[in-house]
């Protein structure tokens, strides 16, 4: 052994030395990782063959070891870290020889590439990376960041530190629309930094707020970091909890935990929303507080109005606050009173399965003791009582087919108890009403008659829904009854939209905001998984960029607008009509609805192709596709290379050695804190991709195999990686900003400016550590 080190420890040092050497060599990182794995394996194999690498293992044939196991200690908890006095034996780091290890690595890398890169369960989720990258790069090239920064500067500029606050707002906005850290930092560095310096802002504050806000893309959904972490976290948590349940004598994780051991990317997006907003608020509060204490270093800068005409304070309060609050709160109250709710009349042809006990109680003594320790005696006793009631009643009630009389009665009950106003109609009326009230607030001096007609149409629509439309009214009949009131509403809404377009804030923010709501809303609401949502975002970004380009060229963007309307029509028709025409007895209205939806779909596809053609002829689409291919290829190549490096670490026992070290600590918090500190320092020299694919698979079985909520663990890791992205001297965001900063801004300015935001990040981590409910509250409220 060298310097008294264990052979496995020397192997780990060789691996990380080769990895860091490869990265610092300037060779492309994606290939340096795989090369580091091959070179380190060759060095370790050579040293092992020469008998220079000896691993000190526990002598499992010794009396002391057998006595320890006979005392009730589980084998997988015994290690030299916990029991250093046990007899030891020296063995090679490759017990069966490096040739066998090489053969196994070749087999494993082929299997892992097939499972994780080519055709495994996670490949569909990984496709979301490609779509989100395409979405982000398209929006970046469409000058949306320029418009947002200009507009937000006009909104917040008159406040102390207003330009810094506007940078935070735009950073959060771009994070929610792109999720690409480097692009956001560079874009805002080019656009915002010169303006802030000309406005006499401190170089430290300007650079700090730009670098920090640019990294919000690592945590605010849709985040590529969370997509990649989520694909690993789901597998690691499931396998770790299965191993934990088995070690405690339970048959599976479902029995032990009382719930499936599952965590999805969509759930992680829900969990990351509040932490991301919290960090953005902390950034903005710091900028505002700094300006109050140092007004000469962050002055207020009025930069003009975003509205075409002046609006009094009372008018703004009435139409931007009072009326919207009244509409929304009134609808919520009516919903609680049962006046607004579901009008769904679909029922199952089978009865419900009987309610089972809260926990499975038919388990062995070891599993019972472990479950009581996890869930508490009170919950176990409740489950036992529930199971006794079920057993006394003859066991779990099975599902049975309803008779014709039972089906008819259930159908009638469903219709009788349906709410007078459907949820879909109520939401649509709220949105249309808000457009009308916003238009009135934007332009109080404009003709009010169209807005009144639109408001009357909203009232008539509600009256028609209450008086003439029942839960069993066919969709076709409902369309006919509501056609005239809806036409009145749309007359007012179209007029209102023209008024709103005169407001720069609405004109600039509304289109990307709709895209963000469509993408994130479908994920956070549990409507779909990230991959279809990412495809929607990519298509929407292309159409939004084409719309912007057509406006710049003074050409009509009507094709894009009509295509957007076609998408809305196809969604509305699909929600309200049965479009399954491949079954018997299809009604006439279903055929009409099908052709309307299909026609709208075809026109939407035409609009998307037209948008691609506009971007292609303008020289935008080609570099967007090329850059998307480069970034996506880099991600997948790093994935393959990191799998190779990870297998090398496994082959000589490095992974098992690290996990034994972590398991030697009895306190789970201590283990997690050690992992967080290691990840933080590794973030100085490794990108998040290498950390996710190299380090997390090694420590994951330990940190995901305990009692911590996997959502909280994953978000803490993501925020930690974001922190290391900012920390001097090696923070990647700092290098991105240094590359686009003017010569007057020195590296010292950037380093000094980022330190307060690093402290804010650490404070954010401490808050999430102390209050895990910030992470878990939204996933608990929204069903998945």
Secondary structure, 3 states (H helix, E strand, C coil): CCCCCCHHHHHHHHHHHHHHHHHHCCCCHHHHHHHHHHHHHHHHHHHHHCCCCEEEEECCCCHHHHHHHHCCCCHHHCCCCCCCCCCEEEEECCCCCHHHHHHHHHHHHHHHHHHHHHCCCCHHHHHHHHHHHHHHHHHHHCCHHHHHHHHHHHHHCCCCCHHHHHHHHHHHHHHHHCCCHHHHHHHHHHHHHHHHHHCCCCHHHHHHHHHHHHHHHHCCCCCHHHHHHHHHHHHHHHHHHHHHHHHCCCCCHHHHHCCCCCCCHHHHHHHHHHHHHHHHHHHHHHHHHHHHHCHHHCCCCCCCCCCCCCCCHHHHHHHHHHHHHHHHHHHHHHHHCCCEECCCCCCCCECCCCCCCCCCCCCCHHHHHHHHHHHCHHHHHHHHHHHHHHHHCCCCCCCCECCHHHHHHHHHHHHHCCCCEEHHHHHHHHHHHHHHHHHHHHCCCCCCHHHHHHHHHHHHHHHHHHHCCCCCCCHHHHHHHHHHHHHHHHHHHHHHHHHHCCCHHHHHHHHHHHHHHHHHHHHHCCCCCHHHHHHHHHHHHHHHHHHHHHHHCCCCCHHHHHHHHHHHHHHHHHHHCCCCCCCCCCCHHHHHHHHHHHHHHHHHHHHHHHHHHHHHHCCCHHHHHHHHHHHHHHHHHHHHHHHHHHHHHHHCCHHHHHHHHHHCCCCHHHHHHHHHHHHHHHCCCCCHHHHHHHHHHHHHHHHCCCCCCHHHHHHHHHHHHHHHHHCCCCCHHHHHHHHHCCCCCCHHHHHHHHHHHHHHHHHHHHHHHHCCHHHHHHHHHCCC
